[in-house]
Amino acid sequence: MPALCRDCLTRFETGARCPACGRPRVVTHDELFDLSIAHMDCDAFYASVEKRDRPELAHKPVIIGGGRRGVVSTACYIARIRGVRSAMPMFKALALCPDAVVLKPRMDLYAEVSRAIRAMMTELTPAVEPLSLDEAFLDLSGTARLHGEPPAVMLARLVRRMQTELGVTGSIGLSHNKFLAKLASDMDKPHGFSVIGRAETLDFLADQPVRAIWGVGEAGQEALTRAGIHRFADLRRWEKSALEARFGAMGTRLWHLARGEDARRVAPDAAPKSISNETTFGEDIDDPEILDGHLWRMAEKVADRAKAKGLAGRVVTLKLKQADFRLLTRRQALRDATQLADRLYRTARQLFDTVPGGQAYRLLGVGLSDLCPAGEAERSGDLLDPQAARRGQAERAADTIRARFGRDAILKGRSLR
Amino acid sequence: MKISIERGALLKAVAQAQSVVERRNTIPILANVLIEAEGSDVRFRATDLDIEVVDRAPAQVERAGGTTVSAVTLHEIVRKLPDGALVTLADDGASGRLSVTAGRSHFSLATLPKEDFPVMASSEYTANFAAPAPVLRRLFDKSKFAISTEETRYYLNGVYMHVAEGEEGRVLRCVATDGHRLARIDAALPEGAEEMPGVIVPRKTVGELRKLLDDDEAQIAVSVSETKVRFATPDITLTSKVIDGTFPDYARVIPQGNTRRLEVDAADFAKAVDRVATVSSERSRAVKMQMEDDRLVLSVNAPDSGAAEEELAVAYQDERLEIGFNAKYLLEIASQVDRENAVFLFNSSGDPTLMREGDDASAIYVVMPMRV
């Protein structure tokens, strides 16, 4: 059976240890050198970057997240052993792991490391689809001739290079489509290399929980559970038409996924679907004036990002989390796409006014979706708000000033609340 | 209760009831129609708690009484019965079923007690007047396209019916707007309407009302209070809550100083707009109008999908103007014109444009331009 040493990249035929360097980090699979769709997922990315820069933290539990009231965005593997998980509220994480070192995320730094990783990946293939800062799909089909090595070797070389040059480790999932590659990368973390071949696809999937399906949210999971579908084997018993009748378009996808089929391409420049920003407060806030100030700042941040990307959107979403963790979301479609903080804020404010007042909130977020190019935005005015055009011009003028003299050169009084 | 009723009369009454009933309902009885028989007729009552419709039909009443059954199911059954059939509705009070019999067809439907059916509280109406059906039809048909669907601006989700000062005295006026276009339609003020409070008639009520207005000869009895509005024919009574909100001051939205005048045959114009808009790939299909020397050029330029241009002979004598609009909005206002030419009055390419039929100021439309 073909085998590859992940340390010295020697290819050989079957064996628990590498015949060349004698080390045991060997990956063996019948189809190892025939598969070309991969998913690369960095291991505890933010925490790894921090540990790399601060060696004294190497053997301590490290949690990256926002403040006492925030949630865990990444926990290092030492913290994970103690039960800390990402998205867990910080107080819960600290109860499990009181000696953890909690660090505020340094997104600029992570983005820089991420760019370096992305550059390494695009050296292997132009078909790189980043999912976030720390994970991406790669399609290495047809690159064996170019590199003189099959995809498996190039991927092993990629993670080795990430470790030596950037000091971060990653796990590779290698298979014949995106869905399976993503499942594979998760099987052997951290620093893993897993392969799901065509031959064992069906057997492998049978016992996997449907929870593993990427892109099925909580509501979707619940619907599956109600239908008595827990594992892929359950899913495979359903007729295609029955799944479609019950789950709509998702049903068709489920039917294919149950058979390990996923025809989605690795799309290098998948446009973003939404732009959003949210903040968890240090203490629950019920003062509408203060909430209004946050609303404006969130709207402004989203508008800034939309402007930077040359995008506008037609749907504004307001997200509120109550003190009891109940999540409220409200959305409003606009007739005319926007990228202006003024319109985002006003729409979000109208949505805010539709929820019953007097509530305390722990989180507030504003989002913009149904995106389109900026050229299609702000094309038509509002009869009932004749001042809107002037406010838009004022915002554009303020943007010009901020571009020249810095972000804080000019502010709305509202943003100081 | 036991009644016999002709299928056509039953279908008409039940059709109106089932369209008021909300399809997705959390309160089971709201899916039902209340059937009450007394004397020589039967009444069908349905509600969604905001709108109530009561339909009266002549019937042979063998045994007076009442019950409630699913409006949608009863409607489906009656719809599928043969034309001219005599339908018998009977409930024995004990079984909790309503039997529906027509010829050899027999149905037995689950009922809910009529006592549980919510009846809309009556209201003190401050104004009562009669208006001919064609007058109301014109007021609402010509304004309803501009009703907003934006839930955050709920006060725009209806037609604002009120008494206003027109050019030739007081009028009954309907206004609707969604912030992009506005329709303002006037009619002679009916006797008795002078004291009517202005009310916002919800979109759904406007739709239900339309079914009462097909008969050109009918007189509609209109009653208005601050919170409710009622429209009644001898057979059908439609009562609705009105939207609790303040309709914006629309008068300041209507441009007064637009002087550039374009006159065009509305049907030719609409067809041309529709044709050129075909190539537009965007959702907000923008059409450019260029006017100069009695010529109008309509064009669409969509980089991704193509371009289109069409020229129309029009009356336009002002200086050259280029202005863009959403094609759908242009089509909608052009289709309101049925007797004379459409007259557009422009200011600049960034200002609201006014449209009316010839020189008739009793129906005017305002539409916001769009950057092209």
HADDOCK unambig.tbl for C-alpha pairs under 7 A between the chains (distance, minus, plus):
assign (segid A and resid 350 and name CA) (segid B and resid 152 and name CA) 6.00 0.50 0.50
assign (segid A and resid 351 and name CA) (segid B and resid 152 and name CA) 6.49 0.50 0.50
assign (segid A and resid 379 and name CA) (segid B and resid 370 and name CA) 5.05 0.50 0.50
assign (segid A and resid 379 and name CA) (segid B and resid 371 and name CA) 4.75 0.50 0.50
assign (segid A and resid 380 and name CA) (segid B and resid 368 and name CA) 6.64 0.50 0.50
assign (segid A and resid 380 and name CA) (segid B and resid 369 and name CA) 6.05 0.50 0.50
assign (segid A and resid 380 and name CA) (segid B and resid 370 and name CA) 4.41 0.50 0.50
assign (segid A and resid 380 and name CA) (segid B and resid 371 and name CA) 6.38 0.50 0.50
assign (segid A and resid 381 and name CA) (segid B and resid 368 and name CA) 6.50 0.50 0.50
assign (segid A and resid 382 and name CA) (segid B and resid 179 and name CA) 5.02 0.50 0.50
assign (segid A and resid 382 and name CA) (segid B and resid 180 and name CA) 5.81 0.50 0.50
assign (segid A and resid 383 and name CA) (segid B and resid 179 and name CA) 4.75 0.50 0.50
assign (segid A and resid 383 and name CA) (segid B and resid 180 and name CA) 5.89 0.50 0.50
assign (segid A and resid 383 and name CA) (segid B and resid 253 and name CA) 6.15 0.50 0.50
assign (segid A and resid 383 and name CA) (segid B and resid 368 and name CA) 6.66 0.50 0.50
assign (segid A and resid 384 and name CA) (segid B and resid 179 and name CA) 5.44 0.50 0.50
assign (segid A and resid 384 and name CA) (segid B and resid 253 and name CA) 6.74 0.50 0.50
